[in-house]
Each structure stands twice: as structure tokens, then as C-alpha cells.
Amino acid sequence: MSRPRSFDEDAVLDAAMRHFWRHGYAGTSVRDLGQVMGLGQASFYNAFGDKRSLFARCLDRYLEGGMRARILRLEATQPPRQAIESLLRDIVARSLRDRLGCLLVNTALEVAPHDRGLGAVVAARLAELEGFFRRQVQAGQADGSIAAGRDAADLARLLMTLLLGLRVLARGRPDRAVMEGALRQGLSLLDAPVSPRPPAGG
């Protein structure tokens, strides 16, 4: 019979997640993790397997309390176009307030190109975000709040790219005017194209 764990799993996962978020995947060693989690090496490996497995759990924990919770709340409480705008405006506010950036985006930049396993984890999580945008675009096209003549899948990918770009931009140039200008232009793609006025006297 296995022995009951002598530590609070939620607390140690939170400690590991914060360390990964602050120092990155490559900048975090198993020894670092053991120290911040208060676990010996044997307990660490018995409970979490290895560093990559722990990181994947931390990434899911980060998303569960952040992106996934916001998406569920927005889908349940706001019309589709407003849900898109609210998420993106919240991203701008968070990016300007928190210089650590987004753990998912940081991982996509640091780890995904070099680690196929974690790259697949990141791709799956980004697909969740794309799915949210696609559902909202399709619903907005149905209710008339989003231009019907644009491809919903392409718009969803563009909105996801905008969100990721805003997160990256804020790390190097946290300028509210720049970020809000980019956001306005991105959101304008949800509008129907304006027909040119005929020339006077035509």
C-alpha cells in the first residue's frame, strides 16, 4: 500500500509554477524545484516523475486558473463580439501590469522549438485559445455583430496571433498607446468593409 503524501500538492505545484514563470524552463533545475517545493529528490521524482512532467502540470494549472477560467466566464456572460474584445483588452491590461508575461507564451518562445514533447503541449493549449475565438466569431457572424464575409477560422487564428503578439510586445515595449493601437486595428477586422463613396457628381 502506498504511503499518503506528507505535503500539500496544490501548494507545491503553485510554488513550482511561480518558479518556472519567473526563471523559465531552462533556468530552473530539479534542485531549484526541490528547494522551492520543500521536497527531497526522492519525494520529487516519486510524486511528479521528472521536470518535464511537472512543468506540463504547472502549465495546465496556470491555464486552469487563468485563460480557461476567463474564457468560460466570458462565453457564459457576454455576447460573442464583446467576449472577444473583453479578453483582448484584459490581455493588454495584464501585460502592462505584469512584466513576467504569459507562461504559455513564454514557453512557446523558449521551449517549444527545442522540445517536441512540450511543443505538442503548447500547441494543444494554443488550440484551446483558437477554439474560443472561432466559436465567438461564428456566433458573432450569426448574430450580425461580426462581418459575415470573412472566414471564421482565419479570423480566429488572426485574433490568437494578435493576443500572442500583444503579450510579447509588452515584454520589450510596454507602451499602452502602442498596444491599444494594435488592438483597435485588430478588432476593426471584425467589421464589415466600408464601401467607398461614389465620386461627387457621379
Secondary structure as UniProt FT lines:
FT   HELIX           9..23
FT   TURN            26..27
FT   HELIX           30..37
FT   HELIX           41..48
FT   HELIX           51..65
FT   HELIX           67..77
FT   HELIX           80..97
FT   TURN            99..100
FT   HELIX           103..110
FT   TURN            111..114
FT   HELIX           116..143
FT   TURN            148..149
FT   HELIX           152..172
FT   HELIX           176..188
FT   TURN            189..190
FT   TURN            200..201
//
